[in-house]
């Protein structure tokens, strides 16, 4: 399942594994590739209230938190939702192809500086423990050699 996108529909064949083997559940997702270059990607979205509840549960949402953050969506499911999908294109990459450039660095609207920092929004910023826990990450100190 998609940790970063809780609305991506799992592959229908994998739904029975949601509670038994979540690591093997595939998303119903796709990429757009042009001449070997990825221009974007997307997914089929969940359109079933029970499946969406299950995804929130697997992601650690309490029913209260899911309702608080996504109640508008869950309430809309009462009226039915058709199967639907979404798509996001990498506009910078597309423009670089149109311009005949080998890199997107020359067309990025908000580039990072030499230190890898985005001076427009002062990122990257420190990560707090709750974010690490949500992403199931941990910081491991480098070993001194």
C-alpha positions as CSV (number, residue, x, y, z in Angstrom):
1,X,0.0,0.0,0.0
2,X,1.1,3.6,-0.5
3,X,2.3,5.2,2.7
4,X,2.6,8.6,1.0
5,X,-0.7,8.4,-0.8
6,X,-3.5,6.7,1.3
7,X,-5.9,7.1,-1.6
8,X,-4.1,4.8,-4.1
9,X,-6.1,1.7,-4.8
10,X,-4.4,-1.6,-4.2
11,X,-4.2,-4.1,-7.0
12,X,-7.6,-5.9,-6.8
13,X,-5.7,-9.3,-6.8
14,X,-3.8,-8.2,-3.7
15,X,-6.7,-7.0,-1.5
16,X,-6.9,-10.3,0.3
17,X,-3.3,-9.7,1.6
18,X,-4.0,-6.3,3.1
19,X,-4.2,-7.7,6.7
20,X,-1.9,-10.7,6.2
21,X,1.1,-9.5,4.1
22,X,0.9,-5.8,3.4
23,X,4.5,-5.7,2.0
24,X,3.4,-7.8,-1.0
25,X,0.4,-5.6,-1.8
26,X,0.9,-3.7,-5.1
27,X,-0.6,-0.4,-5.9
28,X,-2.7,0.2,-9.0
29,X,-0.3,2.9,-10.3
30,X,1.4,3.8,-13.6
31,X,4.1,6.0,-15.1
32,X,4.3,7.9,-18.3
33,X,7.5,7.2,-20.2
34,X,8.6,9.0,-23.4
35,X,11.7,7.7,-25.1
36,X,13.0,6.2,-21.9
37,X,12.3,9.4,-19.8
38,X,9.7,9.4,-17.0
39,X,7.4,12.4,-17.5
40,X,4.9,11.6,-14.7
41,X,2.9,9.1,-12.9
42,X,-0.4,8.5,-11.2
43,X,-2.7,5.9,-9.8
44,X,-6.3,4.6,-9.7
45,X,-7.9,6.0,-6.5
46,X,-9.9,4.1,-3.9
47,X,-13.6,4.5,-4.6
48,X,-15.0,2.2,-1.9
49,X,-15.6,3.5,1.7
50,X,-14.8,0.1,3.4
51,X,-11.5,-0.2,1.5
52,X,-10.6,3.4,2.3
53,X,-11.3,2.7,6.0
54,X,-9.0,-0.3,5.8
55,X,-6.2,1.7,4.3
56,X,-6.5,4.4,7.0
57,X,-6.5,1.6,9.7
58,X,-3.4,0.1,8.1
59,X,-1.7,3.5,8.1
60,X,-2.3,3.9,11.8
61,X,-5.2,6.3,11.6
62,X,-7.8,6.1,14.4
63,X,-11.3,6.3,13.1
64,X,-11.5,9.7,14.8
65,X,-8.4,11.0,13.1
66,X,-9.5,9.7,9.7
67,X,-12.9,11.4,10.2
68,X,-11.2,14.6,11.3
69,X,-8.8,14.8,8.4
70,X,-10.8,13.1,5.6
71,X,-14.4,13.2,6.8
72,X,-15.4,15.1,3.7
73,X,-14.2,12.3,1.5
74,X,-15.7,9.5,3.7
75,X,-19.0,11.3,3.7
76,X,-19.0,11.7,0.0
77,X,-18.6,7.9,-0.4
78,X,-22.2,7.6,1.0
79,X,-23.4,8.9,-2.4
80,X,-21.2,6.6,-4.4
81,X,-18.0,7.3,-6.3
82,X,-17.1,6.0,-9.7
83,X,-13.7,4.4,-10.4
84,X,-11.3,7.2,-11.1
85,X,-7.6,8.0,-11.3
86,X,-5.1,10.8,-11.1
87,X,-2.0,11.9,-12.9
88,X,0.9,14.3,-12.2
89,X,3.3,15.4,-15.0
90,X,6.8,16.6,-14.4
91,X,6.5,19.9,-16.2
92,X,10.2,20.7,-15.7
93,X,11.2,17.4,-17.3
94,X,8.7,17.9,-20.2
95,X,10.1,21.5,-20.9
96,X,13.7,20.2,-20.8
97,X,12.8,17.6,-23.5
98,X,11.1,20.3,-25.6
99,X,14.1,22.5,-25.2
100,X,16.5,19.7,-26.2
101,X,18.3,19.9,-22.9
102,X,20.0,16.9,-21.2
103,X,19.2,18.1,-17.7
104,X,16.2,19.7,-16.0
105,X,18.4,22.0,-14.0
106,X,18.2,24.7,-16.6
107,X,14.4,24.8,-16.5
108,X,13.6,24.2,-12.8
109,X,11.5,27.2,-11.5
110,X,12.7,26.8,-7.9
111,X,16.2,25.3,-8.0
112,X,18.2,24.4,-4.9
113,X,21.5,26.1,-4.1
114,X,24.9,24.3,-4.0
115,X,24.2,23.1,-0.5
116,X,21.0,21.3,-1.6
117,X,18.8,23.9,0.2
118,X,15.7,25.5,-1.3
119,X,16.1,29.1,-0.3
120,X,12.5,29.9,-1.1
121,X,11.0,27.7,1.6
122,X,14.1,27.1,3.8
123,X,14.1,23.3,3.3
124,X,15.2,20.8,4.2
125,X,14.1,21.4,7.7
126,X,14.7,19.3,10.8
127,X,12.6,16.1,11.1
128,X,10.8,15.4,14.3
129,X,10.3,11.9,15.8
130,X,6.6,11.7,14.9
131,X,7.5,12.2,11.2
132,X,10.1,9.4,11.4
133,X,7.7,7.1,13.1
134,X,5.0,7.8,10.5
135,X,7.4,6.9,7.7
136,X,8.8,4.0,9.6
137,X,12.3,5.5,9.4
138,X,15.1,5.7,11.9
139,X,18.3,7.7,11.9
140,X,21.4,5.5,12.2
141,X,24.6,7.2,13.1
142,X,27.6,6.7,10.7
143,X,30.2,4.3,12.0
144,X,33.7,5.9,12.4
145,X,36.3,4.1,10.4
